[in-house]
């Protein structure tokens, strides 16, 4: 890019909706040109609960996140805290993912096969 260019190449904004239902919920929008990858994603980061279930766990708990990827690889990802198997009340991070990739390979038939 031209170093003398005055065209913005990246923008980030924090928006709120003045409504009782969305009170205190920030919406973040980030967009730019020439970023490392071209993606469209909606990520919902859940608030921390006032009384954590796993009190004995050390460190700052990572937030639970629900992310929906629109493009290029459509799918859903849910990342949350879960109890580690065993007698101790410790937590670990668990991630569930689902993609919309077809379960069976399929190719569109040619005109002669239709």
N, C-alpha and C positions, 0 to 999 in steps of 0.2 A: 504494500500500500504506500501511497505517496505520503511522506512525513508532513507535508504542508497542507494536506487535506483537512478540511474542517467538517467533514461529514462524520456523524457519530457512527461508531462501529459496535458499541455495546450499550445497552440500557438496562437498568434494574429498577424496579419500583415496588413500593409497599402500599397496598390499598386496603381500606376498610369500608365496610358497609354499615351505615348508620341505621341499624334496625335492631330491635330487641332480640331477634333470633340469631343474628350474626355478631352481636356485641362482643368485642374483644377478640374477634377472629381475623387475623391478618391474611391478606392474599398477596403473594409475591409473584411478580412477572419479570422474567429475565429473557432477553432476546439479544442477538448480535449477529454480525457477519463474520465469516471466516473463523468460526469456532472449531475446536478439534473434531466435533461430530455434530451431525444434523439430527436432532431428536425433538419430539413433541411429547411431553410427559406432564401428567397431573399428579402431584404428590401431596398427600394429606398427612400432616404430622400431628399426632394426638397430644393433648395436654397431659402433663404429669399428674398422676393421681395424688390427692392430698395425704393419703395414708398408704405407703407402699406395702405390698404383700410380702416381699422378700426383704425384710429389714436387716438381716444378717449379711446381705450381699455388700461387697466392698465396691467403692468407686461410684462415680456419678452414673445413674442409669441412662442408657441411650433411649431416646423417644421411640414410641411405636409409630410405624410409618406404613401407609397404604399408598402404593404408587401404581398408576395406570399409564402404561406406555402406549401412545397413539401411533407413533411412527418412529423408526422404521420397523422394529420388531414388536408387533402388537402383543400385549400381555399385561398381567397383573402381578404385583409383588407385595407381599405382606410381611413386614419385619416386626417382631414383637419379643417381649421377654417371656420366658417360659421356665418352669421349674426343671432343674437338672435331675434326672432319675437318681434315686437313692434316698437315704434317710435325712440327709442335711437339707435345710431350707435355703438353698442357693439357687440363683437364677442364671440363665444363659440366654444368648440371643438365638432366635429361631427365625428362619426365613422360608416362606412358602412362595413359590413362583408358579405361574401358569402362562403359557403362551398360546397364541391362536394358530400355531403351526398345524397344518392338517395332520391327522393321525396316520393317514395312509398316503403314500406318494401318488400323485394324480397329475396327469397332463391333459390339457385341452385336446379333444380329438380334432384331427384335420378335417378339412371340408369333405374329403372323399369318404371319411368314416361316419360323418353325421348323416 
